[in-house]
Amino acid sequence: MQARWVEHLFKAWDAFLEDIFSFVPEETKRHLKNAKKEVLLAFKSALEEKIKDLEEEKKEVKKIKVEKEK
């Protein structure tokens, strides 16, 4: 399930581009759309790396010394 704020952010971004850049050529709009995709892919990559780091932390084994009773 996607957070509602993310959905609103996407809608706001799309509305911004539509309103502000309505005068620019279609090619420019394509570049802007691709740039948006690249930013999202960058965030995805960073999040995946952080998740990987968190999962590796769980796998760490800590050695402890146990002494025998006499």
matplotlib code that plots the C-alpha trace (Angstrom):
import matplotlib.pyplot as plt

x = [0.0, 1.4, 1.3, -1.4, 1.1, 3.2, 0.1, -0.6, 3.0, 2.8, -0.5, 1.0, 4.1, 2.0, -0.3, 2.8, 4.3, 1.0, 0.3, 3.7, 5.1, 2.0, 3.9, 6.9, 7.4, 6.5, 10.1, 10.9, 7.9, 9.3, 12.7, 11.0, 9.0, 12.2, 14.0, 11.1, 11.5, 15.3, 14.8, 12.4, 14.8, 17.6, 15.4, 14.4, 18.1, 19.0, 16.1, 17.0, 20.6, 19.5, 17.1, 20.0, 22.2, 19.5, 19.0, 22.8, 22.9, 20.4, 22.6, 25.7, 26.7, 28.3, 30.7, 30.7, 33.1, 31.4, 33.3, 32.8, 31.8, 34.3]
y = [0.0, 3.3, 6.2, 8.8, 11.7, 10.1, 9.9, 13.6, 14.5, 12.8, 14.6, 17.9, 17.4, 16.5, 19.5, 21.8, 20.6, 20.9, 24.4, 26.0, 24.3, 24.3, 26.6, 24.5, 22.0, 18.4, 17.3, 19.4, 17.8, 14.3, 15.3, 16.6, 13.4, 11.3, 13.4, 12.8, 9.0, 9.2, 11.0, 8.3, 5.6, 7.3, 7.2, 3.6, 2.7, 4.5, 2.8, -0.6, -0.2, 0.9, -2.1, -4.3, -2.8, -3.3, -6.9, -7.6, -6.1, -8.8, -11.5, -10.5, -13.1, -11.9, -14.3, -14.4, -16.2, -18.7, -19.9, -23.4, -23.8, -25.7]
z = [0.0, -1.0, 1.5, 0.7, 0.8, -1.9, -4.2, -3.4, -4.1, -7.5, -8.3, -7.2, -9.3, -12.4, -11.8, -11.4, -14.7, -16.5, -15.3, -15.3, -18.4, -20.6, -23.0, -23.5, -26.4, -26.0, -26.2, -23.1, -21.3, -22.1, -20.7, -17.5, -17.2, -17.6, -15.0, -12.6, -13.2, -12.7, -9.3, -8.2, -9.3, -7.3, -4.2, -4.9, -5.2, -1.9, -0.1, -1.4, -0.2, 3.2, 3.5, 2.5, 5.2, 7.8, 6.8, 7.1, 10.6, 11.7, 10.3, 12.4, 14.9, 18.1, 19.8, 23.5, 25.8, 28.1, 31.1, 32.6, 36.2, 38.4]

ax = plt.figure().add_subplot(projection="3d")
ax.plot(x, y, z, "-o")
ax.set_aspect("equal")
plt.show()
